[in-house]
Amino acid sequence: MANAIEFTDDNFKEEVLESDLPVLVDFWAEWCGPCRMVGPIVEELAEEYAGKAKIGKVDVDSNPQVSTQYGVRSIPTLLIFKGGEVVDQVIGAVPKAQLQKHLDEQV
């Protein structure tokens, strides 16, 4: 069973920017209500897209460097990276089908 990867300021470059697969990054925080709604969806996607895409989360409180670098001001913000670049973004709590649509365009 694949789980969402915990991305941090320390592993972001290696895990996300240097990944051969598209990467969905969920910027979230413990205190954020909408983030808690998106969290289980992100975990499901990690399982469904195993081998096709990397799925993970960045806790914005613990990893301010990455959050600031990508201008994350409201959470949840979900960014899709491909080849080290942001190719898509979704802001706010959205249905799973909408996230799948964004991911499917990249895998």
C-alpha positions in Angstrom: 0.0 0.0 0.0 1.5 3.3 -1.1 1.3 6.2 1.3 1.7 9.9 0.5 5.4 10.9 1.0 6.3 13.5 3.5 8.2 16.1 1.6 10.4 18.5 3.6 12.7 21.5 3.0 15.5 19.0 3.1 14.3 16.3 0.7 12.2 18.5 -1.7 14.9 18.9 -4.3 15.7 15.2 -4.5 12.1 13.8 -4.1 10.2 16.4 -6.2 12.4 18.5 -8.5 14.7 15.6 -9.5 11.8 13.0 -9.9 11.4 11.1 -13.1 7.7 10.9 -12.5 5.1 13.8 -12.2 4.7 14.8 -8.6 1.6 16.1 -6.8 2.5 18.1 -3.7 -0.1 18.9 -1.1 0.8 22.0 0.9 -1.1 21.7 4.2 -1.1 22.3 7.9 -2.5 20.5 10.9 -4.8 23.4 11.9 -6.4 23.8 8.4 -9.9 22.4 8.2 -10.1 22.2 4.4 -6.6 20.5 4.4 -8.0 17.7 6.6 -10.7 17.2 4.0 -8.1 16.9 1.2 -5.7 14.7 3.2 -7.6 11.4 2.8 -8.0 12.0 -1.0 -4.3 12.6 -1.3 -3.6 9.3 0.5 -6.0 7.5 -1.9 -4.3 9.1 -5.0 -0.9 8.0 -3.7 -2.1 4.4 -3.8 -4.0 4.7 -7.1 -1.1 6.4 -8.9 1.7 4.3 -7.5 4.3 3.8 -10.2 2.8 6.5 -12.4 3.2 9.6 -10.2 4.7 10.6 -6.8 2.2 11.9 -4.3 3.2 13.7 -1.2 2.6 16.5 1.3 4.5 19.4 2.7 3.6 20.7 6.2 3.9 24.4 5.7 4.5 25.1 9.4 7.5 22.7 9.5 8.8 23.5 6.0 8.6 27.3 5.5 11.4 27.4 2.9 9.6 25.3 0.2 6.3 27.0 0.9 7.8 30.4 0.5 9.8 29.4 -2.6 6.5 28.5 -4.4 4.5 31.4 -3.1 2.0 29.2 -1.1 -0.2 31.8 0.6 -3.4 29.8 1.1 -3.8 26.2 1.9 -4.5 23.6 0.8 -2.5 24.4 -2.3 -1.7 21.4 -4.5 1.1 21.8 -7.1 1.9 19.3 -9.8 5.6 19.2 -10.8 7.0 17.7 -13.9 10.7 17.8 -14.9 11.4 20.1 -11.9 8.8 22.7 -12.9 5.3 23.5 -11.7 3.0 22.5 -14.5 -0.4 22.8 -12.7 -1.9 24.0 -9.5 -5.1 23.6 -7.6 -6.0 25.8 -4.7 -8.6 24.9 -2.0 -10.4 21.8 -1.1 -11.6 20.2 -4.4 -13.3 16.8 -5.1 -11.1 13.8 -5.8 -12.3 13.6 -9.5 -11.0 17.1 -10.1 -7.5 16.2 -8.7 -7.5 13.0 -10.8 -8.3 15.1 -13.9 -5.3 17.4 -13.2 -3.0 14.4 -12.5 -4.2 12.4 -15.6 -3.1 15.3 -17.8 0.4 14.9 -16.6 0.9 11.1 -16.3 
